[in-house]
């Protein structure tokens, strides 16, 4: 489970570089607006531009290329799956026809194009989120959300979820190791059974952990707010320049009709 621990950890966000020094409120504003542009755009070039720029920015602050790819692996798998499904089921004009083990597969141009648009938006959007996660700690993120008047309940849930991701992974690792030592994965039948038991035990332990956490916080007089928050300084000139810049970019894209808003 070291792979997942490293994926969710803040080891890169705690480094000192020019991206981590950008105010979290500016980063949140940029990410939200760029995600909206990514969603509303009518072509594949803007999402792919976001993808390439996000990769380039992360590489400039010496984030390992393998770490970026590791974070992109699951979204990339879903994007390719969507591309194939739409290519197989949408449209009429045949682009490619092949036979695999007696089954005929036909990929259609219209479906592939629609799937490519969806795929590019998935990759462009997730690259922006990864850019934020690699350059912002959870305490900074909670403080930024609080400044934007996000309800304390949501902020507290976000902080607690992040905190307990690692305990959850430790539970998975412990049970998985115990099952392996008892030869629980020596055959397909045993593997399926072991995964079923593992999933059931995780649900039970998650409920038990949630109840223990609630009782502990209630006993200490917790009434909401104040989890993993940091003090944010007043905005400087460069923060205003960043905000003016994103407003200008958004206005330009709407004017050139690369983004549809109605």
SVG drawing of the C-alpha trace seen along z (x, -y; Angstrom):
<svg xmlns="http://www.w3.org/2000/svg" viewBox="-28 -45 41 67">
<polyline fill="none" stroke="black" stroke-width="0.4" points="0.0,0.0 3.0,-2.3 2.0,-3.4 -1.4,-4.7 0.2,-6.3 2.6,-8.2 -0.2,-9.2 -2.3,-10.8 0.6,-12.3 1.6,-15.9 5.3,-15.2 5.4,-17.4 3.0,-20.1 5.3,-20.8 8.2,-21.7 9.3,-25.3 8.9,-26.3 7.2,-29.1 4.0,-27.1 3.6,-26.3 4.2,-30.0 1.2,-31.2 -1.7,-32.1 -4.2,-29.2 -7.1,-31.6 -5.6,-32.4 -5.0,-28.8 -8.6,-27.8 -10.0,-30.6 -7.9,-29.6 -8.7,-25.9 -12.4,-26.4 -12.6,-28.8 -10.4,-26.6 -12.4,-23.5 -15.5,-25.5 -13.8,-26.4 -12.7,-22.8 -16.3,-21.6 -17.9,-24.2 -15.4,-24.2 -16.5,-23.0 -13.2,-21.5 -10.5,-19.2 -7.6,-21.6 -8.3,-23.6 -8.5,-20.5 -5.3,-19.1 -3.7,-22.6 -4.6,-22.4 -3.1,-18.9 0.2,-19.9 0.5,-23.1 -0.3,-21.2 2.4,-18.6 4.9,-21.3 4.3,-23.3 4.7,-20.3 7.9,-19.3 9.3,-22.9 9.0,-22.3 10.8,-18.9 7.8,-16.7 8.8,-13.2 7.2,-12.3 6.4,-8.8 4.5,-10.4 2.4,-12.4 1.7,-9.4 0.8,-7.4 -1.8,-9.9 -3.2,-10.0 -3.4,-6.2 -6.9,-5.6 -8.5,-8.7 -6.7,-7.7 -8.1,-4.2 -11.7,-5.6 -11.1,-8.0 -9.9,-5.2 -12.9,-3.1 -15.3,-5.9 -13.6,-6.4 -14.0,-2.7 -17.6,-2.5 -18.7,-5.5 -16.8,-4.4 -18.6,-1.0 -22.1,-2.2 -22.5,-5.7 -22.6,-6.8 -23.1,-5.0 -20.0,-5.5 -17.5,-2.7 -13.9,-3.7 -12.5,-0.3 -13.8,3.2 -12.0,6.2 -12.7,9.7 -11.4,10.9 -12.0,14.5 -15.0,14.8 -16.5,11.5 -16.8,8.6 -16.0,5.2 -16.9,2.1 -15.6,-1.4 -17.6,-4.3 -16.2,-7.7 -18.9,-9.8 -18.6,-7.8 -14.9,-8.0 -14.9,-11.7 -17.5,-12.2 -15.5,-9.9 -12.3,-11.8 -13.9,-15.0 -15.1,-13.4 -11.6,-11.8 -9.8,-15.1 -12.1,-16.8 -11.5,-14.1 -7.7,-14.3 -7.7,-18.1 -9.9,-18.4 -8.0,-15.8 -4.6,-17.4 -5.8,-20.7 -6.9,-18.9 -3.5,-17.1 -1.7,-20.4 -3.6,-21.8 -3.0,-18.7 0.8,-18.6 1.2,-22.3 -1.3,-22.8 -1.5,-21.2 -4.8,-20.2 -4.5,-22.9 -4.0,-25.6 -6.9,-24.2 -9.3,-24.2 -8.2,-27.8 -8.8,-28.9 -12.3,-27.2 -13.1,-29.0 -12.1,-32.3 -14.5,-31.6 -17.3,-31.1 -17.7,-27.3 -19.8,-25.9 -17.7,-24.6 -19.4,-21.2 -18.0,-20.6 -14.5,-21.8 -14.6,-19.6 -15.6,-16.6 -12.9,-17.2 -10.3,-17.4 -11.5,-14.3 -11.7,-12.3 -8.1,-13.2 -7.0,-12.3 -8.6,-8.9 -7.5,-7.9 -4.2,-6.8 -5.8,-4.9 -8.0,-3.2 -5.0,-2.2 -3.2,-0.9 -6.3,1.3 -6.4,2.6 -2.6,3.4 -2.9,5.2 -5.8,7.4 -4.4,8.0 -1.1,9.2 -2.9,11.4 -4.9,13.0 -1.7,13.6 0.1,15.3 -2.9,17.6 -2.7,18.4 -5.9,16.5 -4.8,15.6 -3.5,19.0 -6.4,19.5 -9.1,17.4 -11.8,18.9 -9.9,18.0 -9.0,14.6 -12.6,13.6 -13.6,15.0 -10.7,13.1 -11.6,9.8 -15.2,10.2 -14.2,10.7 -11.8,7.8 -14.5,5.5 -17.0,6.5 -14.5,6.1 -13.5,2.6 -17.1,1.4 -17.6,2.7 -14.3,1.1 -15.2,-2.2 -18.5,-2.4 -16.7,-1.5 -14.0,-4.1 -16.5,-6.8 -18.4,-6.1 -15.2,-6.2 -14.2,-9.4 -17.6,-11.1 -17.5,-10.0 -14.0,-11.3 -14.7,-14.7 -18.0,-15.0 -16.3,-14.3 -13.7,-17.0 -16.4,-19.6 -15.9,-19.9 -18.6,-22.1 -17.3,-22.5 -14.6,-24.5 -10.9,-24.8 -9.8,-21.5 -6.6,-21.8 -6.9,-25.5 -4.1,-28.0 -4.0,-31.8 -4.0,-33.5 -2.2,-36.8 -3.8,-39.8 -3.6,-39.8 -0.5,-41.4 -0.2,-43.0 0.7,-39.8 -2.5,-38.1 -4.5,-40.9 -2.5,-40.5 -3.3,-36.8 -7.0,-37.4 -7.1,-40.1 -5.3,-37.7 -7.8,-34.8 -10.7,-37.3 -9.0,-38.5 -8.5,-34.9 -12.1,-33.9 -13.4,-36.9 -11.3,-36.3 -12.4,-32.6 -16.1,-33.6 -15.6,-36.4 -14.0,-34.1 -16.7,-31.5 -14.3,-28.8 -16.4,-28.5 -20.2,-28.4 -22.1,-30.0 -25.6,-29.9"/>
</svg>
